[in-house]
């Protein structure tokens, strides 16, 4: 046997098993993708961008929200206020002798802090009403270290919101999310200036939506979260995992054992306040001109009323929308625009959301009989 023949026999002996092995390996990798190792091109030390990943893939590893913070943080500002108050007058100042020595009334300067959110690139900022209420001077500290004096464009105490304006260039307005789509369990980030230590981010989840009856504001539709909202966070941003604004942080329960219960005003409510204040100088809401309180099963039993839900009218404003359509004291409003009345807060907000001049359909129960009336919403008087 020649040398060439020996070489061919060796190649045939070794080559066939190798080719079969390669074929089997390729087939296995095609059928079972998990056998494929991650290529070096796919590896990255960068934080995961949640927007670019498929969250339904079942991936359960640790997540960084740095991309969301980087997107939202430049739109959150620190707010510092100064209020000049008159100091209490000492009784000795009434004495003619001491009064001549201290003939000037003493003044005291009080400072407080909060947070705000840049809503428009032309300098409109939203914060809480209680952050700037009564302030003589308002200073805004931007993310890039610049400071600017702010003026109050308008406030709405009924939602605890206020609109400020600064003159500054290259402002980054926050991206608005969809608070109506927020679900219990969604991850949220609170960005603000707690205790004046500087911009800080805390993380939590959406604990509840459409919270009302808390007693903080007239109109309540809070997103509840367990993200820490400490003094100084008020007026800051509650953002989703992508850095979009879900709500304006407003308050926490300060009761023993109430840690992790904080509230924020949904972004769509804040946008309504912003637009109205810019356009009209105040928030325009619908009004029916009636004073009513919610029925409970106990109240219905005491009054011998056949229904146990609705609003029992106590008084009607003379000449108001309700008065003009014949609504009287002791009438019961059992539905508004076809929706049953279940609680006072929801109904008040439902009426307020109707633009003045638009109609509201009311179902009324009077002395055991029901009838419908169509009222034209008036303008809710300023509070």
C-alpha positions in Angstrom: 0.0 0.0 0.0 1.4 3.4 -1.0 1.8 6.3 1.3 -1.0 8.2 -0.5 -3.4 5.3 0.0 -2.6 5.2 3.7 -3.3 8.9 4.1 -6.7 8.6 2.4 -7.7 5.7 4.6 -6.8 7.7 7.8 -8.8 10.8 6.5 -11.8 8.6 5.7 -11.5 6.9 9.1 -11.3 10.2 11.1 -13.3 12.5 8.8 -16.7 10.7 8.7 -17.2 10.7 12.5 -16.1 14.3 12.7 -18.6 15.3 10.0 -21.3 13.3 11.6 -20.5 14.9 15.0 -20.6 18.4 13.5 -23.9 17.7 11.9 -25.4 16.4 15.1 -24.1 19.4 17.1 -25.6 21.9 14.6 -28.9 20.1 14.7 -29.0 20.2 18.5 -28.1 23.9 18.6 -30.9 24.6 16.1 -33.5 22.6 18.0 -32.3 23.6 21.5 -31.3 27.3 21.4 -30.3 27.3 25.1 -27.2 25.2 24.1 -25.8 28.2 22.3 -23.4 30.2 24.4 -23.8 34.0 24.6 -21.5 35.6 22.1 -19.1 38.2 23.2 -20.9 40.7 20.9 -24.1 40.3 23.0 -22.4 40.8 26.3 -22.6 44.3 27.7 -21.8 45.9 31.0 -24.4 48.7 30.3 -27.5 48.8 32.5 -30.6 47.1 31.0 -32.8 49.5 29.1 -36.2 48.2 29.9 -37.8 49.8 26.9 -35.7 47.7 24.6 -36.2 44.4 26.3 -39.2 42.1 26.1 -40.5 41.9 29.6 -42.8 39.0 28.8 -39.8 36.7 28.1 -39.8 35.4 31.7 -36.4 37.0 32.5 -36.2 37.5 36.2 -32.7 38.9 36.9 -31.8 42.1 38.7 -32.7 45.3 36.9 -31.1 48.7 36.9 -33.4 51.8 36.6 -30.5 54.1 35.8 -31.8 54.8 32.3 -35.2 55.9 33.7 -33.5 58.2 36.3 -31.2 59.6 33.6 -34.2 60.5 31.5 -36.3 62.0 34.3 -33.9 63.6 36.7 -32.9 66.6 34.6 -36.6 67.6 34.7 -36.9 67.6 38.5 -35.9 70.8 40.4 -35.3 71.7 44.0 -37.4 74.6 45.4 -36.3 76.8 48.2 -38.7 79.4 49.7 -38.4 82.3 52.1 -41.3 83.8 54.1 -41.0 87.0 56.1 -43.2 86.9 59.2 -43.8 89.3 62.0 -42.3 88.1 65.3 -44.5 88.1 68.4 -44.4 91.4 70.1 -43.0 91.3 73.6 -45.2 92.9 76.3 -42.3 95.1 77.4 -42.6 96.9 74.0 -45.8 98.5 75.3 -43.8 100.3 78.0 -43.0 103.9 76.9 -39.3 103.5 77.9 -38.6 100.1 76.3 -40.8 101.0 73.3 -38.5 103.9 72.5 -35.5 101.5 72.6 -37.2 99.0 70.3 -39.3 101.2 68.0 -39.0 98.9 65.1 -41.2 95.8 64.8 -39.1 92.7 64.6 -39.3 90.4 61.6 -38.4 86.7 61.3 -37.4 84.9 58.1 -38.6 81.4 57.7 -37.2 79.0 55.0 -38.7 75.8 53.6 -37.9 73.5 50.8 -39.7 71.2 48.3 -39.4 69.9 44.8 -40.9 70.7 41.4 -41.2 69.2 37.8 -40.4 71.1 34.6 -43.5 70.6 32.4 -42.6 72.9 29.5 -39.4 74.0 27.9 -40.5 77.7 28.3 -40.1 77.5 32.0 -43.4 76.3 33.5 -42.9 74.2 36.6 -45.5 72.3 38.7 -45.2 71.8 42.4 -47.5 71.5 45.4 -49.6 74.4 46.6 -48.4 73.8 50.2 -44.7 74.1 49.1 -45.0 77.7 48.0 -48.1 78.9 49.9 -47.4 82.3 51.5 -43.8 82.5 50.2 -42.2 85.9 49.6 -39.3 84.5 47.6 -39.0 81.3 45.6 -35.7 80.0 44.3 -35.4 77.1 41.9 -32.2 75.0 41.7 -31.9 73.2 38.4 -30.3 69.7 37.9 -27.3 71.3 36.2 -26.6 73.5 39.2 -28.1 76.8 37.8 -30.5 78.8 40.0 -33.4 80.9 38.9 -36.0 83.1 40.7 -39.5 81.8 40.2 -42.9 83.6 40.2 -46.2 82.0 41.0 -48.4 81.9 37.9 -51.4 80.4 39.8 -52.4 77.8 42.4 -55.2 75.4 43.0 -55.6 74.6 46.7 -58.3 72.1 46.0 -55.8 69.7 44.4 -52.8 71.1 46.2 -51.0 72.1 43.0 -49.3 75.2 41.9 -47.7 76.5 38.7 -44.4 78.4 38.7 -42.5 80.2 35.9 -38.8 80.7 35.6 -36.7 82.4 32.9 -34.0 80.0 31.9 -32.7 78.4 28.7 -32.1 74.7 27.7 -34.8 73.3 30.1 -35.7 69.7 29.7 -39.5 69.1 30.2 -40.4 65.7 31.6 -42.0 63.0 29.4 -45.6 62.4 30.5 -46.7 58.9 31.1 -50.1 57.2 31.3 -51.3 57.2 34.9 -54.7 55.7 33.9 -52.8 52.6 32.8 -50.8 52.2 36.0 -51.3 48.9 37.7 -50.9 47.8 41.2 -47.4 46.3 41.5 -45.8 48.5 38.8 -42.4 49.7 39.8 -42.2 53.5 40.4 -39.4 55.9 41.3 -39.9 59.0 43.5 -37.4 61.9 42.6 -37.1 64.9 44.8 -35.1 66.8 47.5 -35.9 65.1 50.8 -34.7 67.1 53.9 -32.7 69.4 51.6 -29.9 66.8 51.1 -30.1 67.2 47.3 -31.8 65.3 44.6 -32.6 61.7 45.7 -34.3 58.7 44.1 -36.4 56.2 46.1 -38.0 53.1 44.6 -41.2 51.3 45.3 -44.4 50.0 43.6 -47.9 51.3 42.9 -49.8 50.2 46.0 -53.2 51.5 44.9 -54.9 53.7 42.4 -57.8 56.2 42.5 -57.4 56.6 46.2 -59.9 59.2 47.7 -61.4 60.0 51.0 -58.0 60.6 52.6 -59.0 64.2 53.6 -55.9 65.9 52.1 -57.6 67.7 49.2 -61.1 68.6 47.9 -60.4 66.5 44.7 -58.6 63.3 45.4 -57.6 60.6 42.9 -54.3 59.6 44.3 -51.8 57.0 43.2 -50.6 55.4 46.4 -47.1 54.1 46.6 -44.6 52.7 49.1 -41.7 54.7 47.6 -40.4 57.0 50.4 -41.8 60.5 50.0 -40.2 62.5 52.8 -40.4 66.3 53.6 -38.8 68.1 50.7 -40.0 65.5 48.2 -43.4 67.3 47.9 -43.9 68.5 44.4 -41.4 66.1 42.9 -41.9 63.4 40.3 -43.2 59.9 40.6 -42.1 58.2 37.4 -42.5 54.8 35.8 -39.7 52.4 35.0 -39.1 54.2 31.7 -38.7 57.7 33.3 -42.2 59.0 32.3 -44.1 61.1 34.8 -47.0 59.3 36.4 -47.8 61.7 39.2 -46.7 64.7 41.4 -45.6 63.5 44.9 -47.7 65.3 47.6 -47.8 63.6 51.0 -47.2 60.7 53.3 -49.2 59.5 56.2 -47.3 60.6 59.4 -48.9 58.2 61.8 -47.3 55.6 63.9 -46.8 52.4 61.8 -47.7 54.2 58.6 -44.4 53.8 56.8 -44.7 53.1 53.1 -48.0 54.9 52.6 -47.5 57.9 50.3 -49.7 59.6 47.8 -49.2 61.4 44.5 -51.5 63.4 42.2 -51.9 61.7 38.7 -50.1 63.5 35.8 -53.3 63.9 33.8 -54.9 65.9 36.7 -51.7 68.0 36.9 -51.8 68.7 33.2 -55.4 69.9 33.5 -54.4 72.3 36.3 -51.4 73.5 34.3 -53.4 74.2 31.1 -56.2 76.0 32.9 -54.0 78.2 35.0 -51.9 79.2 32.0 -55.1 79.9 30.0 -57.5 81.3 32.6 -55.4 82.1 35.6 -57.3 79.5 37.6 -58.8 76.0 37.2 -62.2 75.9 35.6 -64.5 73.2 36.9 -68.2 72.3 36.5 -70.7 73.2 39.3 -74.3 72.3 40.1 -74.9 74.5 43.1 -76.0 71.9 45.6 -74.9 70.9 49.0 -75.2 67.1 49.5 -73.8 64.3 51.6 -73.6 60.6 50.7 -76.2 58.1 51.8 -75.2 55.1 53.9 -77.3 52.1 54.8 -77.6 53.5 58.3 -78.8 56.9 57.1 -81.3 55.3 54.7 -82.7 53.2 57.5 -83.0 56.2 59.8 -84.7 58.3 57.1 -86.8 55.3 55.9 -85.5 55.7 52.4 -85.8 52.8 49.9 -82.2 53.2 48.5 -78.9 53.0 50.3 -76.7 54.8 47.8 -76.8 58.3 46.4 -76.4 62.0 47.4 -78.9 63.4 49.8 -79.4 67.1 48.9 -79.3 69.4 51.9 -79.5 72.8 50.2 -79.6 74.3 46.7 -78.0 77.6 45.7 -80.6 80.0 44.6 -80.3 80.7 40.9 -77.7 77.9 40.5 -77.9 75.1 37.9 -79.7 72.7 40.3 -82.2 75.3 41.4 -83.0 76.1 37.7 -84.0 72.5 37.0 -86.1 72.2 40.1 -83.9 70.1 42.4 -85.0 70.6 46.0 -83.6 69.9 49.5 -84.2 66.2 50.5 -84.0 65.0 46.9 -81.6 62.1 46.3 -79.3 62.1 43.3 -78.9 58.4 42.5 -77.0 58.6 39.2 -74.9 61.1 37.2 -74.6 60.8 33.5 -75.9 57.2 33.8 -73.3 56.2 36.4 -74.7 55.2 39.8 -73.6 57.4 42.7 -71.4 55.3 44.9 -69.4 57.9 46.9 -69.3 61.6 47.3 -65.7 62.1 46.2 -66.2 60.3 42.8 -69.4 62.2 42.2 -67.9 65.6 43.0 -65.0 64.9 40.7 -67.4 63.7 38.0 -69.3 67.0 38.1 -66.1 69.1 38.3 -64.8 67.4 35.2 -67.8 68.7 33.1 -66.9 71.9 31.3 -69.2 74.8 32.2 -72.0 75.1 29.7 -72.1 71.4 29.1 -75.1 69.3 30.2 -75.2 66.8 33.0 -77.9 64.1 33.2 -79.2 63.5 36.8 -81.5 60.8 38.0 -83.4 62.1 41.1 -85.4 60.2 43.7 -88.1 62.2 45.4 -90.7 60.8 47.8 -90.3 57.3 46.3 -90.5 58.3 42.7 -87.6 58.7 40.2 -87.3 61.2 37.4 -84.5 62.6 35.2 -83.4 66.2 34.8 -80.8 67.8 32.5 -78.8 70.5 34.2 -76.3 72.9 32.5 -73.1 73.0 34.5 -72.0 76.4 35.8 -68.5 77.5 36.8 -67.4 76.3 40.3 -66.8 79.4 42.4 -63.1 79.9 43.6 -62.3 78.5 47.0 
